[in-house]
């Protein structure tokens, strides 16, 4: 009976401690529900729909226009316009305005009417395998179904019974050209995005823990005695963690490109510039969060909650245009979204500086905001008089003062 009583006492004690701590309640009961609702809404369309698509129509015939209309009528594709050549499509793809191009050759209607073999070409951005899988199947289904209907009408007009037309139809063939990842290589698809996510997680956690440790150990008074100006302290802290984190990032990038054979199709300086700006912003943001919490544990919890969904919300796997508009707005606020968009565009797709300026400007703004928040945090700590010295610091200060007095004597 004593054991049962002790069990009940312990159980009720833990229940009281749990429900009186809002952080534990939020961590175990509220946040998991929020995440599941968020991810459920993100995938609420069930599959990729309305993929931005352009057409290079070299035939300009009624048949080619009917094919384009049939393509646009599906929920998989959204035909946004026409292009003159594949180079124009490539530039639109680098800008994120189109992911599929249907090339209709000259003389398509003439060949179909004459019963000759006909072929259209589908050019697909293969850097995102989810988009590539959905669009390659969708184009094949649309074109083959459409061409089978054309052939059926043709043979029926010639008096061929419908049951015999199956063996006599000559559907329009679909050629596929998969850009950037023609072998559907999952390493090329995912590894670069995971490297960016690791950089974000490691930098945020390291900076936040280091700053929160300084709060907990109360070592700021000693720093104030050694350094007169808070800007110098902020610059010293910022530059150290940026330098160490940037060196770590260079090592991380050497593994995909060297060890695992991921192709680098753009200027490596573009990648390094974006990484540097990203790290500067992360360091400043990590310092700011830990300044608000002053606890290593709470800083870790908050940053984990922010970093956990950011990869899924970044659009690196599930495309942004397939998410609800509200979640798209949340995604576009996250710095990882813009960093990974630039990485994919530069590393996988080969886009240069001109086609990544929008993301670079956003990362620059993030870096400026991070530096500003970090400076404000350091300045506030320098101007705060609520911090008291630890006994060890007081003893050290007293010892230093005695030594200085002795030297003067």
C-alpha positions in Angstrom: 0.0 0.0 0.0 2.9 2.4 0.7 4.2 1.9 -2.8 0.8 2.7 -4.3 0.6 5.8 -2.1 4.0 6.9 -3.2 3.2 6.3 -6.8 0.0 8.5 -6.6 1.9 11.2 -4.7 4.6 11.3 -7.3 2.1 11.3 -10.2 0.0 14.2 -8.7 3.2 16.1 -8.0 4.4 15.8 -11.6 1.0 16.8 -12.9 1.0 19.9 -10.8 4.5 20.8 -11.9 3.6 20.1 -15.6 0.4 22.1 -15.8 1.8 25.1 -13.9 4.7 25.4 -16.4 3.4 27.0 -19.6 6.5 26.0 -21.5 6.0 22.3 -20.9 2.3 22.5 -21.7 3.1 24.3 -25.0 5.9 22.0 -25.9 3.9 18.8 -25.4 0.3 19.7 -26.1 0.1 22.9 -28.2 3.1 23.0 -30.5 2.7 19.4 -31.9 -0.9 20.2 -32.8 0.2 23.5 -34.4 2.8 21.7 -36.5 0.5 18.9 -37.7 -2.2 21.5 -38.7 0.5 23.6 -40.4 1.9 20.7 -42.4 -1.5 19.3 -43.2 -2.5 22.7 -44.6 0.8 22.9 -46.6 0.0 19.6 -48.3 -3.8 20.3 -48.5 -3.7 20.2 -52.4 -2.6 16.5 -52.1 -0.4 16.8 -55.2 1.4 19.5 -57.2 -1.1 21.5 -59.3 -1.0 24.6 -61.5 2.6 24.3 -62.5 3.6 27.4 -64.4 4.1 26.3 -68.0 5.1 28.0 -71.2 4.7 26.9 -74.9 7.0 27.3 -77.9 4.4 26.9 -80.7 6.3 26.6 -84.0 3.2 25.3 -85.9 0.6 28.0 -85.0 -2.2 25.7 -86.3 -5.6 24.9 -84.9 -4.3 21.5 -83.8 -1.4 23.1 -81.8 -3.8 25.5 -80.2 -6.1 22.7 -79.2 -3.2 20.9 -77.6 -2.3 24.0 -75.6 -5.9 24.4 -74.5 -6.1 20.8 -73.5 -2.9 21.2 -71.4 -4.2 24.3 -69.7 -7.5 22.7 -69.0 -5.9 20.2 -66.6 -5.3 21.0 -63.0 -1.6 20.0 -63.3 -0.5 22.8 -65.6 -1.1 26.5 -65.8 -0.1 27.9 -69.2 1.3 31.4 -68.5 2.4 32.4 -72.0 4.6 31.6 -75.0 8.4 31.7 -75.6 10.4 32.2 -78.8 13.0 29.6 -77.9 14.4 27.5 -75.1 16.8 30.1 -74.0 13.9 32.4 -73.1 12.4 29.5 -71.2 15.6 28.9 -69.3 15.7 32.5 -68.2 12.1 32.4 -67.1 13.0 29.2 -65.2 15.9 30.9 -63.4 13.5 33.6 -62.4 11.0 31.0 -61.0 8.3 32.0 -63.6 8.1 28.7 -65.5 9.1 25.1 -64.9 7.8 23.3 -68.0 8.0 24.2 -71.7 6.0 22.3 -74.4 7.7 22.6 -77.8 5.4 22.0 -80.7 7.3 21.5 -84.0 6.6 23.2 -87.3 4.3 21.1 -89.5 2.6 19.1 -86.7 -0.9 19.4 -88.1 0.2 18.6 -91.6 2.0 15.4 -90.4 -1.0 14.3 -88.3 -3.4 14.9 -91.2 -1.1 12.9 -93.5 -0.9 10.0 -91.0 2.9 10.6 -90.6 4.6 10.2 -87.2 4.3 13.4 -85.1 6.3 14.4 -82.0 6.2 17.2 -79.4 8.9 17.9 -76.9 8.4 18.5 -73.2 11.3 20.3 -71.5 11.0 20.1 -67.7 13.0 21.5 -64.8 14.3 18.4 -63.1 16.0 20.0 -60.1 12.8 19.5 -58.1 11.9 15.9 -58.5 8.3 16.4 -57.2 7.6 18.9 -60.0 9.4 16.7 -62.6 7.5 13.5 -61.7 4.1 15.3 -61.7 4.6 17.2 -65.0 6.2 14.4 -67.1 3.3 12.1 -66.3 0.8 14.9 -66.9 2.1 15.9 -70.3 2.2 12.3 -71.5 -1.4 11.7 -70.5 -2.7 15.0 -72.1 -0.9 14.6 -75.4 -1.5 10.9 -75.8 -5.2 11.2 -74.9 -5.6 14.2 -77.2 -3.9 12.6 -80.1 -5.8 9.3 -79.7 -9.0 11.4 -79.9 -7.8 13.0 -83.1 -7.0 9.7 -84.6 -10.3 8.2 -83.5 -12.2 11.0 -85.3 -10.0 10.5 -88.4 -10.6 6.8 -88.7 -14.3 7.0 -87.8 -14.7 9.6 -90.7 -13.2 7.0 -93.0 -15.7 4.4 -91.9 -13.4 2.3 -89.7 -15.4 0.7 -86.8 -14.5 2.1 -83.4 -13.4 -1.3 -82.1 -10.8 -1.5 -84.9 -9.4 2.0 -84.5 -7.3 1.0 -81.4 -4.8 -0.9 -83.6 -4.8 1.8 -86.3 -4.3 4.9 -84.3 -1.0 6.8 -84.5 -0.8 9.0 -81.4 1.4 11.9 -81.2 4.6 10.9 -79.4 6.0 12.9 -76.5 9.7 13.5 -76.2 11.1 14.4 -72.7 14.1 16.5 -72.0 14.8 16.7 -68.3 17.1 19.6 -67.4 19.6 19.7 -64.5 18.9 16.2 -63.0 18.1 13.8 -66.0 18.8 10.7 -63.9 16.5 11.7 -61.0 19.4 11.6 -58.7 18.2 12.0 -55.1 21.6 13.1 -53.9 21.6 16.0 -56.4 18.0 16.8 -55.4 18.3 16.9 -51.6 21.8 17.1 -50.4 22.4 20.8 -51.1 19.2 21.7 -49.3 20.2 19.6 -46.3 23.6 21.3 -46.1 21.9 24.7 -45.9 19.5 23.4 -43.2 22.5 22.1 -41.2 24.3 25.4 -41.5 21.2 27.3 -40.1 20.7 24.8 -37.3 24.3 24.7 -36.2 25.0 28.5 -36.4 21.8 29.4 -34.5 22.3 26.9 -31.8 26.0 27.6 -31.2 25.6 31.4 -31.1 22.5 31.2 -28.8 24.1 28.8 -26.4 27.3 30.8 -26.2 25.5 34.1 -25.6 23.1 32.5 -23.1 26.0 31.0 -21.2 27.5 34.4 -20.8 24.1 35.5 -19.3 24.0 32.6 -17.0 27.6 32.9 -15.8 27.2 36.7 -15.6 30.6 37.4 -17.3 29.4 40.7 -18.9 30.7 42.9 -16.1 34.3 41.7 -16.7 33.8 42.4 -20.4 32.6 45.9 -19.6 35.7 46.6 -17.6 38.0 45.4 -20.4 36.2 47.1 -23.3 35.0 50.7 -23.3 32.7 50.8 -26.4 29.9 48.3 -27.0 30.3 48.5 -30.8 33.8 47.1 -30.5 32.4 44.2 -28.4 29.6 43.6 -30.8 31.9 43.6 -33.8 34.3 41.2 -32.0 31.6 38.7 -31.1 30.0 39.0 -34.5 33.2 38.6 -36.5 34.4 35.6 -34.5 31.3 33.5 -34.9 30.9 34.5 -38.5 34.5 33.5 -39.3 34.2 30.2 -37.5 30.7 29.4 -39.0 31.9 30.4 -42.5 34.9 28.1 -42.3 32.6 25.3 -41.2 30.3 26.0 -44.1 33.2 25.8 -46.6 34.1 22.4 -45.2 30.5 21.2 -45.4 30.2 22.3 -49.1 33.4 20.4 -50.0 31.6 17.1 -49.2 28.7 17.3 -51.7 30.9 18.7 -54.5 33.9 16.6 -53.7 32.9 13.4 -52.0 29.4 12.9 -53.4 29.8 14.3 -56.9 27.0 17.0 -56.8 27.6 19.3 -59.8 28.3 23.0 -59.2 27.0 24.7 -62.3 27.4 28.4 -61.3 30.1 30.7 -59.9 31.3 29.5 -56.6 31.7 33.1 -55.5 27.9 33.5 -55.7 27.4 30.6 -53.4 30.0 31.9 -50.9 28.6 35.4 -50.9 25.1 34.1 -50.2 26.4 31.8 -47.5 28.3 34.7 -45.8 25.2 37.0 -45.8 23.1 34.1 -44.5 25.5 33.4 -41.6 25.8 37.1 -40.6 22.1 37.3 -40.3 21.9 34.0 -38.4 24.6 35.1 -35.9 22.7 38.3 -35.2 19.4 36.7 -34.9 20.8 34.0 -32.5 22.3 36.6 -30.2 19.0 38.5 -30.2 16.9 35.4 -29.3 19.3 34.4 -26.5 19.3 38.0 -25.2 15.6 37.8 -24.7 15.6 34.5 -22.9 18.9 34.6 -21.0 18.7 30.8 -20.6 20.5 28.2 -22.7 17.6 25.8 -22.3 14.9 28.3 -23.4 17.0 29.6 -26.2 17.5 26.1 -27.5 13.8 25.3 -27.3 12.8 28.5 -29.2 15.4 28.1 -31.9 14.4 24.4 -32.4 10.8 25.4 -32.8 11.7 27.9 -35.4 14.2 25.8 -37.3 12.3 22.5 -37.3 9.6 23.4 -39.9 11.7 25.8 -41.9 13.1 23.2 -44.3 9.6 21.8 -45.2 8.3 25.4 -45.5 11.2 26.6 -47.6 9.8 25.2 -50.9 12.9 23.1 -51.5 10.9 19.9 -51.7 7.2 20.8 -51.9 7.1 23.9 -54.2 5.8 27.2 -52.9 3.2 27.7 -55.6 1.5 24.4 -54.5 1.1 25.7 -50.9 -1.9 27.8 -49.7 -1.3 31.5 -49.9 -1.2 32.0 -46.2 1.6 29.5 -45.8 3.4 31.0 -48.7 3.5 34.3 -46.8 5.0 32.5 -43.8 7.5 30.7 -46.0 8.7 33.9 -47.6 9.5 35.4 -44.3 11.9 32.6 -43.4 15.6 33.3 -44.4 16.2 29.6 -45.2 13.6 29.9 -48.0 15.6 32.5 -49.9 18.9 30.9 -49.2 17.9 27.5 -50.5 16.2 29.1 -53.5 19.4 30.7 -54.4 21.4 27.5 -53.8 19.2 25.5 -56.1 19.1 28.1 -58.7 22.9 28.6 -58.7 24.2 25.1 -57.8 21.7 22.9 -59.7 20.3 25.1 -62.4 23.4 27.2 -63.3 21.8 30.6 -62.9 24.3 33.5 -62.5 24.4 36.6 -60.5 21.8 38.5 -62.5 19.1 35.9 -62.0 19.8 35.7 -58.2 19.8 39.3 -57.3 16.4 39.2 -55.7 17.5 36.5 -53.2 20.8 38.3 -52.7 19.1 41.5 -51.8 16.8 39.7 -49.4 19.8 37.9 -47.7 21.6 41.3 -47.5 18.6 42.8 -45.7 18.5 39.8 -43.4 22.2 40.3 -42.6 21.7 44.0 -41.9 18.8 43.2 -39.7 20.8 40.5 -37.8 23.7 42.9 -37.3 21.4 45.6 -36.0 19.7 43.3 -33.6 23.0 42.0 -32.3 24.4 45.5 -31.8 21.2 46.5 -29.9 21.5 43.4 -27.7 25.2 44.2 -26.9 24.5 47.9 -26.3 21.6 47.1 -24.0 23.8 44.7 -22.0 26.5 47.3 -21.8 24.1 50.0 -20.6 22.3 47.7 -18.2 23.2 48.2 -14.5 21.2 45.3 -13.3 24.0 42.9 -13.8 25.9 42.0 -10.7 29.3 40.4 -10.5 29.8 36.8 -9.6 31.9 36.1 -6.6 34.7 34.8 -8.8 34.7 38.0 -10.8 34.7 40.2 -7.7 37.6 38.3 -6.3 39.5 38.6 -9.6 38.8 42.3 -9.8 40.0 42.8 -6.2 43.1 40.9 -6.9 43.8 42.9 -10.0 43.3 46.2 -8.1 45.7 45.1 -5.3 48.3 44.1 -7.9 47.9 47.5 -9.7 48.3 49.4 -6.4 51.4 47.4 -5.5 52.9 48.2 -8.9 52.3 51.9 -8.5 53.9 51.8 -5.1 
